[in-house]
Amino acid sequence: MGRIAGVTAAETRERLLQAAAEAFARCGYDGTRVADIAATAGVSNGALYAHFGSKAELMVAALRAHGPQLLAELLAADPSRPVADLLVVVGRSLPHRRDAFGYLIVEALVAARRDEDVARPMRDYVGERAGWLAGLVRAAQDGGELDGTLSPDALAHFCLLLAMGSALVAPGLHAVDDGEWTALLTRVVAALAPDGTTAQKGTPQ
């Protein structure tokens, strides 16, 4: 199997990313064979390696393409929405069951602890996510929405820890009341506002 007739290189790449995301989320990094990903996508191993230089590179590319992106999606849908509001909305979703792609980050992080080939691209991925979040924080600080004395990098790191940790503590392991969780998040986000202001008013829908 080479490239599928009538399918563009971009479409082949997307097939590979889809197949890889599903396989890695289901079987983990060590339990997934490159040959199985290629077969699921309908191409040869050679065609896979024409797009991705290694199994590790493919895993991180799959994470970029199909990993959790709720915050980015909400921001794209309404760029003027306050960052404090976005943080609460995304935070409310963290304790709930997610689809298979939501666990892809767990498998990638576990593999990165064991395999330096995975750790290298994962450091880039996490750094990109942290940098993007820190940029949102800086924009909110410039707009007077968040306390300007806070470290954007530290707040971005805090958000990453919450998001990635939530993937490890699945709903079946520990449940939390939605109202109590939302009240806590609202209190935390309100504490990030400049003195004399309220970053979060009410409960986002």
C-alpha positions in Angstrom: 0.0 0.0 0.0 1.4 3.3 -1.0 -0.6 6.5 -1.2 -4.2 5.8 -1.8 -5.4 6.7 -5.4 -7.3 10.0 -5.5 -6.2 11.0 -2.0 -4.0 14.0 -1.5 -0.9 14.1 0.6 -2.8 16.3 3.1 -5.6 13.9 3.3 -3.2 11.0 3.8 -1.6 12.9 6.6 -4.9 13.5 8.3 -5.9 9.8 8.0 -2.6 8.9 9.7 -3.1 11.5 12.5 -6.7 10.2 13.1 -5.6 6.6 13.2 -2.6 7.4 15.4 -4.7 9.4 17.9 -7.2 6.6 18.2 -4.5 3.9 18.6 -2.4 5.8 21.1 -5.3 6.8 23.2 -6.6 3.2 23.3 -3.3 1.2 23.6 -0.7 3.7 24.8 2.6 4.4 23.1 4.3 1.1 23.9 1.2 -0.9 22.9 0.8 0.7 19.5 2.6 -0.5 16.4 3.4 1.8 13.6 2.3 -0.9 11.2 -1.1 -1.0 12.7 -1.5 2.8 12.4 -0.5 2.6 8.7 -2.9 -0.3 8.0 -5.8 1.5 9.7 -5.0 4.6 7.5 -4.8 2.4 4.4 -1.2 3.1 3.6 2.2 1.4 3.8 4.8 1.9 6.5 6.9 3.7 4.0 4.1 6.2 3.2 3.7 6.8 7.0 7.4 7.6 7.4 7.2 9.9 4.4 5.0 12.1 6.6 6.5 11.5 10.0 10.1 10.7 10.9 9.4 8.5 13.9 6.7 7.0 16.1 7.4 9.7 18.7 6.9 12.5 16.2 3.7 10.9 15.0 2.3 10.7 18.6 3.0 14.4 19.3 1.6 15.4 15.9 -1.6 13.4 16.7 -1.8 15.2 20.1 -1.5 18.6 18.4 -4.2 17.7 15.9 -6.6 15.8 18.1 -5.8 16.6 21.7 -8.1 18.6 24.0 -8.6 22.1 22.5 -11.7 23.4 24.3 -10.2 26.7 25.4 -8.9 27.5 21.9 -12.3 26.6 20.4 -14.2 28.9 22.8 -11.8 31.7 22.2 -12.2 31.3 18.4 -16.0 31.3 18.7 -16.0 34.6 20.7 -12.6 36.4 20.8 -14.1 39.2 23.0 -15.1 36.8 25.7 -13.3 37.6 29.0 -10.5 35.3 29.8 -11.7 34.9 33.4 -15.0 33.6 32.0 -13.2 31.2 29.7 -11.2 29.8 32.5 -14.3 29.0 34.5 -16.1 27.4 31.6 -13.1 25.2 30.7 -12.5 24.4 34.4 -16.1 23.2 34.8 -15.6 20.6 32.1 -12.4 19.1 33.7 -14.1 16.6 36.1 -16.3 15.1 33.5 -15.8 12.0 31.3 -14.1 12.8 28.0 -13.9 11.0 24.7 -10.9 8.8 23.8 -8.9 11.7 22.4 -9.0 13.3 25.9 -6.8 10.6 27.2 -4.2 11.0 24.5 -2.4 13.6 26.6 -2.1 11.0 29.4 -0.5 8.4 27.2 1.9 11.1 25.7 3.0 12.3 29.2 3.6 8.7 30.4 5.6 7.9 27.3 7.6 11.0 27.8 8.7 9.9 31.2 10.0 6.7 29.9 11.3 7.6 26.4 13.6 10.5 25.6 12.5 10.3 22.0 9.0 11.2 23.1 10.2 13.6 25.8 11.9 15.9 23.3 8.9 16.7 21.1 6.6 16.7 24.2 8.7 19.5 25.8 8.1 21.5 22.6 4.4 20.8 22.7 4.0 21.7 26.4 6.1 24.8 25.9 3.9 25.9 23.0 0.7 25.4 25.1 2.2 27.2 28.1 3.4 30.1 25.8 -0.1 30.4 24.3 -1.8 30.4 27.7 0.7 33.0 29.0 -0.1 35.2 26.0 -3.8 35.1 26.9 -2.9 36.0 30.5 -0.8 39.0 29.4 -3.6 40.2 27.1 -6.0 40.0 30.0 -3.6 41.8 32.3 -3.2 44.6 29.7 -7.0 44.9 29.5 -7.2 45.2 33.3 -9.0 41.9 33.7 -6.3 40.1 35.6 -3.9 41.3 38.2 -0.9 42.6 36.5 1.5 41.6 39.3 0.8 37.9 38.6 3.4 35.9 36.6 1.8 34.9 33.3 4.1 31.9 33.1 3.1 30.7 36.6 -0.6 31.1 35.9 -0.2 29.2 32.6 1.7 26.5 34.4 -1.1 26.3 37.0 -3.7 25.9 34.2 -1.7 23.2 32.5 -1.4 21.2 35.8 -5.1 21.4 36.3 -6.0 20.3 32.8 -3.4 17.5 32.6 -4.1 16.3 36.1 -7.8 16.1 35.3 -7.1 13.6 32.6 -5.4 11.3 35.1 -8.2 11.5 37.8 -11.0 10.1 35.7 -14.7 10.6 36.8 -14.9 7.0 37.9 -12.1 7.5 40.4 -13.5 10.5 42.1 -16.7 12.5 41.5 -17.3 16.1 42.6 -20.6 18.0 42.8 -20.9 20.4 39.8 -22.2 23.3 41.9 -19.4 22.9 44.5 -16.8 22.7 41.8 -18.1 25.7 39.9 -18.2 27.7 43.2 -14.6 26.9 43.9 -13.4 27.8 40.4 -15.3 31.1 40.5 -13.7 31.9 43.8 -10.2 31.1 42.5 -10.7 33.1 39.3 -12.1 36.1 41.2 -8.9 36.1 43.3 -6.9 36.7 40.1 -8.6 40.0 39.4 -6.9 43.3 40.2 -7.5 44.8 43.6 -11.0 46.4 43.8 -12.4 44.5 40.8 -14.2 41.3 40.2 -12.8 39.1 37.4 -15.8 36.7 37.4 -19.3 37.8 37.8 -22.0 35.1 38.1 -21.8 31.6 36.8 -21.0 31.1 33.0 -23.6 29.0 31.1 
